């Protein structure tokens, strides 16, 4: 009889319902834009599951400089460091970008459900693997790709290209300085690349940045008409653009100069065998 009840309990457990509703050891919270889930240095005693909205993870250095690590969207967990064997402190700050709805799960309840419900443990494990792969991809991108390509990749990730359900196209509000810190370059370079992307039709900007699918060509196919350091040629109305080409002195002119008695005319090369030994030394 006990085996039957245990099997029935496991059969009726629904991970989606667990993550969508409050209950023992968990509660649904509402956050306004710029409101924080937790701060860097707070006690890590809860895991948050983002049901709706967008958030971002930031870290602050000892001298007060803030850097954005990643962005979060619906179905992401945050605060997983609270599941460590010894509960410590949050290493980052999670802040809502827009209105967010999240499920706050206490540390003890999260550990219990992971041990008792394999289906839920699979969901959480898949998320951790996805986060780990994303971190590795970020490292490879930082090491081997140009700053322009890194910026294109960040914009596509913020627009959620590649995720189920279709992209958002409009990315959350973010400053050029924050983008520069994420890709490891200066704000002026980000400004130059953003203007370049807009001139090439990869993005649109009218109060908010809209990312177009054509930007994928920069990341996947590395297709750019010009070199990274070269500004795109944008024709201006009523202006005639003329590209200056460098001139080279041909070898024929140098030959004519020698025949006409130039500075090298009549000069004869010595063979190695004719050069005295003291000159070779």
C-alpha positions in Angstrom: 0.0 0.0 0.0 2.9 2.4 0.8 4.5 1.7 -2.5 1.3 2.5 -4.3 0.9 5.8 -2.5 4.6 6.7 -3.2 4.1 5.9 -6.9 0.9 8.0 -7.0 2.7 10.9 -5.4 5.5 10.9 -8.0 3.0 10.5 -10.8 0.9 13.6 -9.8 3.9 15.9 -9.3 4.0 18.5 -12.0 7.2 20.6 -12.4 5.4 23.2 -14.4 2.7 23.7 -11.7 5.4 23.7 -9.0 7.3 26.6 -10.8 4.1 28.5 -11.6 2.4 28.6 -8.1 3.4 29.4 -4.5 3.3 26.9 -1.7 5.3 25.6 1.2 8.8 27.1 1.1 8.2 29.2 -2.0 6.3 32.4 -2.9 5.6 34.4 -5.9 7.0 37.9 -5.9 6.5 40.9 -8.2 9.3 43.3 -8.9 9.3 46.7 -10.5 11.9 47.9 -13.0 15.3 48.5 -11.3 14.1 46.6 -8.2 16.6 44.0 -7.0 16.1 40.3 -6.4 19.2 40.2 -4.3 22.5 42.2 -3.9 26.1 41.2 -4.1 27.2 40.2 -0.6 23.7 39.2 0.6 23.2 35.8 2.3 22.5 33.2 -0.4 19.4 31.5 1.0 17.0 31.4 -1.9 16.8 30.5 -5.6 14.6 32.5 -8.0 12.8 31.3 -11.0 11.9 34.0 -13.4 8.4 33.5 -14.7 8.0 36.7 -16.6 10.1 39.7 -17.5 13.8 40.4 -18.1 16.6 40.9 -15.6 20.4 41.3 -15.6 23.3 40.1 -13.4 26.0 42.7 -12.5 29.1 42.6 -10.3 30.8 45.5 -8.6 34.6 45.6 -8.1 36.4 46.9 -5.0 36.9 50.3 -6.6 33.2 50.6 -7.3 33.2 49.8 -11.1 30.1 47.9 -12.2 30.0 45.4 -15.0 27.1 43.5 -16.5 27.7 39.7 -16.7 24.6 38.4 -18.4 20.9 39.0 -19.0 18.1 36.8 -17.8 14.7 36.0 -19.4 11.6 33.9 -18.6 12.3 30.3 -17.5 15.8 31.2 -16.1 17.0 30.4 -12.6 19.1 32.8 -10.6 20.8 32.5 -7.2 21.8 28.9 -7.7 24.9 29.5 -5.6 22.6 29.1 -2.5 22.6 25.4 -3.2 26.3 25.0 -2.2 27.1 22.6 0.6 27.8 25.6 2.8 25.5 28.5 2.3 27.5 31.6 1.5 27.0 35.0 -0.1 25.7 36.1 -3.4 28.6 37.0 -5.7 26.4 39.1 -8.1 23.4 41.5 -8.0 20.2 40.6 -9.9 18.1 43.6 -11.0 14.8 43.7 -12.9 15.0 45.5 -16.2 11.2 45.6 -16.6 8.2 44.4 -14.5 9.1 40.9 -13.4 7.2 38.0 -11.8 9.4 35.4 -10.1 9.1 32.4 -7.8 11.3 32.6 -4.7 12.2 29.1 -3.5 13.9 28.7 -0.2 17.2 26.8 0.0 15.8 23.9 2.0 12.8 23.5 -0.2 14.9 23.6 -3.3 17.2 20.9 -2.0 14.2 18.7 -1.0 12.4 18.9 -4.3 15.6 18.2 -6.2 16.2 15.0 -4.2 12.6 13.8 -4.2 11.5 14.8 -7.7 13.8 13.6 -10.6 11.7 15.4 -13.2 12.4 18.7 -11.5 16.0 17.9 -11.0 16.3 17.2 -14.7 14.9 20.7 -15.5 17.3 22.4 -13.2 20.3 20.3 -14.4 19.5 21.2 -18.1 19.4 24.9 -17.1 22.8 24.6 -15.3 24.3 22.8 -18.4 22.9 25.5 -20.7 24.4 28.2 -18.4 27.8 26.5 -18.4 27.8 26.2 -22.2 26.9 29.9 -22.5 29.8 30.8 -20.1 32.2 28.8 -22.2 30.9 30.4 -25.4 31.4 33.8 -23.9 35.0 33.0 -23.0 35.8 31.7 -26.6 34.1 34.8 -28.0 36.2 37.1 -25.8 39.4 35.3 -26.7 39.1 34.8 -30.5 36.5 37.2 -32.0 36.8 40.8 -32.9 35.0 43.4 -30.8 32.6 44.1 -33.6 31.6 40.4 -33.8 31.3 40.2 -30.0 28.9 43.2 -30.0 26.8 41.5 -32.7 26.6 38.3 -30.7 25.6 40.2 -27.5 22.8 42.1 -29.4 21.5 38.8 -30.8 21.5 37.1 -27.3 19.7 40.1 -25.8 17.1 39.8 -28.6 16.8 36.0 -27.7 17.6 34.8 -31.2 17.8 31.0 -31.2 15.4 30.5 -28.3 12.0 28.8 -28.7 9.1 31.0 -29.4 10.8 33.5 -31.7 13.1 36.5 -31.0 12.0 39.6 -29.2 13.8 41.8 -31.7 13.6 44.8 -29.3 16.3 44.5 -26.7 16.1 45.8 -23.1 17.3 49.3 -22.5 21.1 49.4 -22.1 23.7 52.0 -22.4 26.7 51.9 -24.8 29.0 52.0 -21.8 27.4 48.8 -20.4 27.8 47.1 -23.9 31.4 48.2 -24.0 32.1 46.6 -20.6 30.4 43.4 -21.7 32.5 43.0 -24.8 35.8 44.5 -23.4 36.2 47.6 -25.5 35.6 51.4 -25.3 32.3 53.2 -25.5 33.5 55.1 -28.6 34.1 51.8 -30.5 30.6 50.6 -29.5 29.2 53.8 -30.8 31.1 53.4 -34.1 29.9 49.8 -34.5 26.3 50.6 -33.7 26.2 53.3 -36.3 27.8 50.9 -38.7 25.2 48.2 -38.0 22.4 50.8 -38.4 23.9 52.0 -41.8 24.0 48.4 -43.0 20.4 47.7 -42.0 21.3 45.2 -39.2 19.6 47.2 -36.5 17.1 50.0 -36.2 16.9 52.6 -33.5 13.9 54.7 -32.6 13.9 55.1 -28.9 14.7 51.4 -28.5 17.1 49.2 -30.3 15.6 46.7 -32.7 17.8 43.8 -33.9 17.1 42.4 -37.4 17.8 38.8 -38.4 20.4 39.9 -41.0 22.8 40.6 -38.0 23.2 36.8 -37.8 25.4 37.0 -40.9 28.0 38.9 -38.9 28.2 36.1 -36.3 27.5 32.9 -38.3 29.0 33.8 -41.7 31.3 36.7 -40.7 30.0 38.7 -43.6 30.9 42.4 -43.5 31.5 44.5 -46.6 34.5 46.3 -45.1 37.3 45.8 -42.6 36.4 46.3 -38.9 38.5 49.4 -38.6 37.2 51.0 -41.8 34.1 53.2 -41.8 31.3 52.1 -44.2 30.9 54.3 -47.3 27.6 55.9 -46.8 26.6 58.1 -49.8 25.3 61.5 -48.9 22.6 63.2 -50.9 24.1 65.6 -53.5 27.7 64.7 -52.7 30.2 63.1 -55.0 32.4 60.6 -53.2 35.8 60.1 -54.6 38.1 57.4 -53.3 41.8 58.3 -53.4 44.0 55.5 -54.7 47.7 55.3 -53.9 50.1 55.7 -56.8 53.2 53.5 -57.3 56.3 54.2 -59.4 56.6 51.5 -62.0 59.7 49.6 -62.6 59.6 50.7 -66.3 60.1 54.3 -65.2 63.1 53.4 -63.1 64.6 51.5 -66.1 64.1 54.5 -68.3 65.8 56.7 -65.7 68.9 54.4 -65.8 69.0 54.4 -69.6 68.7 58.2 -69.7 71.7 58.7 -67.4 70.0 58.9 -64.1 71.8 58.6 -60.8 72.1 54.8 -61.2 73.2 54.9 -64.9 76.5 53.3 -65.8 76.8 51.8 -62.4 78.0 48.2 -62.7 77.6 45.5 -60.1 80.5 43.6 -59.1 80.4 39.8 -59.0 81.2 38.1 -55.8 84.3 36.5 -57.3 85.6 40.0 -58.3 85.2 41.6 -54.8 88.4 41.8 -52.8 88.6 39.7 -49.7 88.9 42.8 -47.4 85.5 44.1 -48.7 83.8 40.8 -47.9 85.0 41.1 -44.3 
